[in-house]
Amino acid sequence: MSLCIIGLEKSETNLRLLEEAKKRFASVFFVPIDGIRIGLGEKFSISYRSSDLTKFEAVYPRIPSRFYSYAYQLLSLLPPETFTPIKPITFLLASERFFLLSVLRKREIPTLNIQLARSTKAAHAILEESEFPIVIRVPGKETGVIANTLTEAKSVIDALGSLKQPVLIEDLVKDVVSCYVAEPDILACVKKKTKEKDVVFSKGELKNQKIDIETKHLALEAAKSIDTQIARIDISLNGEPKVVNVNLNPGLIEPSRATGIDLPRETIRHVYENYRKHKEKPMLMKFFEDAKSVVKDVLKNKTML
């Protein structure tokens, strides 16, 4: 039972995950994503130094958002039998936030109201129909500008328009809870306490948070709908719960301190248990096929008698 953890660096979270993984897997290897070589020769190759990464039975990608497109290319070349708790397509879907939320909405997951405009004219048309306050962002950037009035919003749009930047215009979120999902469970939930008005991406103090069944179900369904077993699902609690963001590579140390739950240990436990289920599935399928064959033979012999 071998596990490869792919990440950018040996952060505190990744070191703790490595420590816990060594307690469950026979061999564990951390690979920095910058050192990986992938090739399309006579056959696909994925290697780090002298190690062939296609030989690992399980791969846990701990990949930062700026590498999501590359993560899709990398993981999609792994053999089909390789277990990955986060599928290649998940990284492609999460590579741009508007696209991610639009996919979730198409799959009947309630999301934040958000609109994308690629011109000043289009953005002004959106503003005319908006309820204030709103947040204006540039795609790919976490920092947003809060506009309380139409005049303020148009000034921001005009400034961005002069830079020829597309813009995201979204509802202002005042109350966010982050759910740490590890299929089939919600490991922990935290609420961010911050002085910033834009709470979605701002830093702040984390506090343990209890959530209702509806919010738990939403977090699990959001993760399932984009084919990932591991994720942090950020949900707005303003009225009906709505997904505002998904993080596939969250830090686990601070929320562990806030909740008293060892998230690295629990995450690896779920990765291991889901890996075991993945390994047992082909055997189960074979069992049912053999059983069907036996039943068919019995019915055939009964007919002959």
C-alpha positions as CSV (number, residue, x, y, z in Angstrom):
1,M,0.0,0.0,0.0
2,S,1.9,3.0,-1.3
3,L,0.8,6.7,-1.1
4,C,2.3,9.7,-3.0
5,I,1.4,13.1,-1.7
6,I,2.0,15.8,-4.3
7,G,2.4,19.4,-3.0
8,L,4.2,22.6,-3.5
9,E,6.3,22.4,-0.3
10,K,6.6,20.7,3.0
11,S,4.3,23.1,4.9
12,E,3.1,22.4,8.4
13,T,-0.1,20.9,7.1
14,N,1.7,18.7,4.6
15,L,4.3,17.5,7.2
16,R,1.4,16.5,9.5
17,L,-0.3,14.7,6.7
18,L,2.9,12.8,5.9
19,E,3.3,11.9,9.6
20,E,-0.2,10.5,9.8
21,A,0.1,8.7,6.4
22,K,3.1,6.8,7.6
23,K,1.0,5.2,10.3
24,R,-1.4,3.7,7.8
25,F,0.4,3.2,4.4
26,A,3.3,0.8,3.9
27,S,5.2,3.5,2.1
28,V,4.7,7.2,1.8
29,F,6.5,9.7,-0.6
30,F,6.2,13.5,-0.8
31,V,6.8,14.9,-4.2
32,P,7.2,18.7,-4.9
33,I,5.1,19.5,-7.9
34,D,7.8,21.7,-9.4
35,G,10.1,18.7,-9.7
36,I,7.8,16.4,-11.6
37,R,8.4,15.5,-15.2
38,I,5.6,14.4,-17.5
39,G,6.1,13.0,-21.0
40,L,4.2,11.6,-24.0
41,G,6.6,9.2,-25.6
42,E,5.9,5.6,-26.5
43,K,3.9,5.6,-23.3
44,F,2.9,8.2,-20.7
45,S,5.5,9.0,-18.1
46,I,5.3,10.8,-14.8
47,S,8.5,10.9,-12.8
48,Y,10.3,12.7,-10.0
49,R,14.1,12.1,-9.9
50,S,14.4,8.3,-10.3
51,S,10.8,7.6,-9.1
52,D,8.0,6.5,-11.4
53,L,4.9,8.1,-10.0
54,T,2.6,5.8,-12.0
55,K,3.6,2.9,-9.8
56,F,2.0,4.4,-6.7
57,E,-1.3,2.8,-5.7
58,A,-2.7,6.0,-4.3
59,V,-2.0,9.7,-5.0
60,Y,-3.2,12.5,-2.8
61,P,-2.8,15.9,-4.6
62,R,-2.2,18.8,-2.3
63,I,-1.9,21.3,-5.1
64,P,-2.2,25.1,-4.9
65,S,-4.9,26.9,-7.0
66,R,-2.3,28.4,-9.4
67,F,-1.4,24.9,-10.5
68,Y,-4.9,23.6,-11.0
69,S,-4.7,23.5,-14.8
70,Y,-1.4,21.6,-14.6
71,A,-2.8,19.3,-11.9
72,Y,-5.5,18.2,-14.4
73,Q,-2.9,17.4,-17.0
74,L,-0.7,15.6,-14.5
75,L,-3.4,13.5,-12.8
76,S,-5.2,12.6,-15.9
77,L,-2.1,10.6,-17.1
78,L,-2.2,8.3,-14.0
79,P,-3.3,4.7,-14.6
80,P,-7.0,4.3,-14.2
81,E,-6.5,1.9,-11.2
82,T,-4.7,4.6,-9.3
83,F,-6.7,5.9,-6.3
84,T,-7.0,9.7,-6.1
85,P,-9.4,11.3,-3.5
86,I,-9.5,14.4,-5.8
87,K,-10.2,13.5,-9.4
88,P,-8.4,15.3,-12.3
89,I,-11.6,16.9,-13.6
90,T,-12.1,18.5,-10.2
91,F,-9.0,20.7,-10.7
92,L,-10.2,21.7,-14.1
93,L,-13.6,22.7,-12.8
94,A,-12.0,24.6,-9.9
95,S,-9.4,26.5,-12.0
96,E,-11.7,29.5,-12.3
97,R,-14.2,30.5,-9.6
98,F,-17.0,31.7,-11.9
99,F,-16.8,28.5,-13.9
100,L,-16.8,26.4,-10.7
101,L,-19.9,28.1,-9.3
102,S,-21.7,27.9,-12.7
103,V,-21.0,24.1,-12.7
104,L,-22.3,23.7,-9.2
105,R,-25.4,25.7,-10.1
106,K,-26.0,23.5,-13.2
107,R,-25.9,20.5,-10.9
108,E,-28.6,22.0,-8.7
109,I,-26.2,23.2,-5.9
110,P,-27.3,26.6,-4.5
111,T,-24.5,29.1,-5.0
112,L,-23.7,32.8,-4.4
113,N,-25.2,35.1,-7.1
114,I,-22.2,36.1,-9.3
115,Q,-21.9,37.7,-12.7
116,L,-19.0,38.0,-15.2
117,A,-18.5,40.9,-17.6
118,R,-15.7,41.3,-20.1
119,S,-16.4,45.0,-21.0
120,T,-17.3,48.2,-19.2
121,K,-20.5,48.4,-21.1
122,A,-21.6,44.9,-20.0
123,A,-20.6,45.6,-16.4
124,H,-22.6,48.9,-16.3
125,A,-25.7,47.0,-17.5
126,I,-25.2,44.5,-14.7
127,L,-24.8,47.3,-12.1
128,E,-28.1,48.9,-13.2
129,E,-29.9,45.7,-12.1
130,S,-27.8,45.1,-8.9
131,E,-28.8,45.4,-5.3
132,F,-26.1,47.1,-3.2
133,P,-23.7,46.6,-1.6
134,I,-21.8,44.4,-4.0
135,V,-18.3,43.1,-4.3
136,I,-16.3,43.6,-7.5
137,R,-13.3,41.4,-8.2
138,V,-10.9,40.6,-11.1
139,P,-11.0,36.8,-11.9
140,G,-8.2,35.0,-10.3
141,K,-7.7,37.6,-7.6
142,E,-8.9,37.2,-4.0
143,T,-9.0,40.9,-3.2
144,G,-12.3,42.6,-3.9
145,V,-13.7,46.1,-3.7
146,I,-17.0,46.7,-1.9
147,A,-19.3,49.2,-3.6
148,N,-22.2,50.6,-1.6
149,T,-23.8,52.6,-4.3
150,L,-24.2,52.6,-8.1
151,T,-21.9,55.6,-8.4
152,E,-19.1,53.9,-6.4
153,A,-19.5,50.7,-8.5
154,K,-19.3,52.5,-11.8
155,S,-16.1,54.3,-10.7
156,V,-14.5,50.9,-9.9
157,I,-15.7,49.4,-13.2
158,D,-14.4,52.3,-15.1
159,A,-11.0,52.0,-13.4
160,L,-10.8,48.3,-14.2
161,G,-12.1,48.9,-17.7
162,S,-9.1,51.3,-18.4
163,L,-6.9,48.3,-17.5
164,K,-8.9,46.1,-19.9
165,Q,-9.7,43.6,-17.1
166,P,-12.8,41.4,-17.0
167,V,-14.7,41.7,-13.7
168,L,-16.8,39.6,-11.3
169,I,-19.8,41.3,-9.7
170,E,-21.1,39.3,-6.7
171,D,-23.4,39.6,-3.7
172,L,-21.7,40.8,-0.5
173,V,-21.4,37.8,1.9
174,K,-21.6,38.7,5.6
175,D,-21.6,35.3,7.2
176,V,-19.4,32.3,6.0
177,V,-18.9,28.9,7.5
178,S,-16.1,26.6,6.2
179,C,-16.9,22.9,6.1
180,Y,-14.0,20.4,5.9
181,V,-15.3,17.5,3.9
182,A,-13.7,14.0,3.8
183,E,-16.2,11.7,2.2
184,P,-18.5,10.5,3.7
185,D,-18.2,12.9,6.6
186,I,-17.9,16.6,7.6
187,L,-14.8,16.5,9.8
188,A,-15.2,20.0,11.2
189,C,-16.7,23.4,10.6
190,V,-15.3,26.8,11.4
191,K,-16.6,30.4,11.2
192,K,-14.3,33.3,10.4
193,K,-14.2,36.3,12.7
194,T,-12.8,39.3,10.8
195,K,-13.0,43.1,10.8
196,E,-13.0,43.0,7.0
197,K,-16.3,43.6,5.2
198,D,-15.4,41.1,2.4
199,V,-15.2,37.9,4.4
200,V,-14.9,35.4,1.6
201,F,-11.1,35.6,1.1
202,S,-10.1,37.7,4.1
203,K,-7.9,36.5,6.9
204,G,-9.4,36.3,10.4
205,E,-9.7,34.3,13.6
206,L,-11.4,30.9,13.2
207,K,-14.0,29.7,15.7
208,N,-15.6,26.3,16.0
209,Q,-19.1,26.3,14.4
210,K,-22.0,23.9,14.7
211,I,-24.1,23.6,11.5
212,D,-27.5,22.1,10.8
213,I,-28.3,19.1,8.7
214,E,-29.2,21.2,5.6
215,T,-25.8,22.9,5.6
216,K,-24.0,19.6,6.1
217,H,-25.9,18.0,3.2
218,L,-25.1,21.0,1.0
219,A,-21.3,20.7,1.7
220,L,-21.3,17.0,1.0
221,E,-23.4,17.3,-2.2
222,A,-21.2,20.2,-3.5
223,A,-18.0,18.1,-3.1
224,K,-19.7,15.1,-4.7
225,S,-21.0,17.1,-7.6
226,I,-17.4,18.0,-8.6
227,D,-16.0,14.6,-8.0
228,T,-13.8,15.2,-4.9
229,Q,-13.7,13.4,-1.6
230,I,-11.6,16.0,0.1
231,A,-12.3,19.8,0.1
232,R,-13.1,22.8,2.1
233,I,-16.5,24.1,1.1
234,D,-17.3,27.7,2.1
235,I,-21.0,28.4,2.6
236,S,-22.8,31.6,3.1
237,L,-25.4,31.5,5.9
238,N,-27.2,34.7,4.8
239,G,-30.7,33.2,4.4
240,E,-30.7,30.0,2.4
241,P,-27.2,28.3,2.6
242,K,-25.2,28.9,-0.6
243,V,-21.8,27.8,-1.7
244,V,-19.4,30.7,-2.2
245,N,-16.1,29.0,-2.8
246,V,-14.4,25.6,-2.8
247,N,-10.8,25.1,-1.7
248,L,-9.0,21.8,-2.7
249,N,-5.8,22.6,-0.8
250,P,-6.8,24.1,2.6
251,G,-4.5,24.6,5.5
252,L,-5.5,22.2,8.3
253,I,-3.5,23.4,11.3
254,E,-5.4,26.5,12.3
255,P,-8.9,24.9,12.0
256,S,-7.6,21.9,14.0
257,R,-6.6,24.3,16.8
258,A,-10.0,26.1,16.6
259,T,-12.1,22.9,16.7
260,G,-9.9,20.6,18.8
261,I,-10.2,18.0,15.9
262,D,-7.0,16.7,14.4
263,L,-7.8,17.3,10.8
264,P,-4.6,15.9,9.3
265,R,-5.2,12.6,11.2
266,E,-8.8,12.5,10.3
267,T,-8.2,13.4,6.6
268,I,-5.6,10.7,6.2
269,R,-7.9,8.2,7.9
270,H,-10.6,8.9,5.4
271,V,-8.1,8.8,2.5
272,Y,-7.0,5.4,3.7
273,E,-10.5,4.0,4.2
274,N,-11.7,5.3,0.8
275,Y,-8.5,3.8,-0.8
276,R,-9.4,0.4,0.8
277,K,-12.9,0.6,-0.6
278,H,-11.5,1.5,-4.0
279,K,-9.3,-1.6,-3.8
280,E,-12.1,-3.8,-2.7
281,K,-14.6,-2.6,-5.4
282,P,-13.2,-4.7,-8.3
283,M,-13.2,-7.8,-6.1
284,L,-16.8,-7.1,-5.2
285,M,-17.8,-6.7,-8.8
286,K,-16.1,-10.0,-9.6
287,F,-18.0,-11.6,-6.8
288,F,-21.4,-10.5,-8.2
289,E,-20.4,-11.6,-11.7
290,D,-19.4,-15.0,-10.3
291,A,-22.7,-15.2,-8.4
292,K,-24.7,-14.4,-11.5
293,S,-22.8,-17.1,-13.4
294,V,-23.6,-19.6,-10.6
295,V,-27.3,-18.7,-10.6
296,K,-27.5,-19.0,-14.4
297,D,-25.9,-22.5,-14.3
298,V,-28.3,-23.6,-11.5
299,L,-31.3,-22.4,-13.5
300,K,-30.0,-24.1,-16.6
301,N,-29.5,-27.4,-14.8
302,K,-33.0,-27.1,-13.3
303,T,-34.5,-26.7,-16.7
304,M,-32.6,-29.7,-18.0
305,L,-34.0,-31.8,-15.2
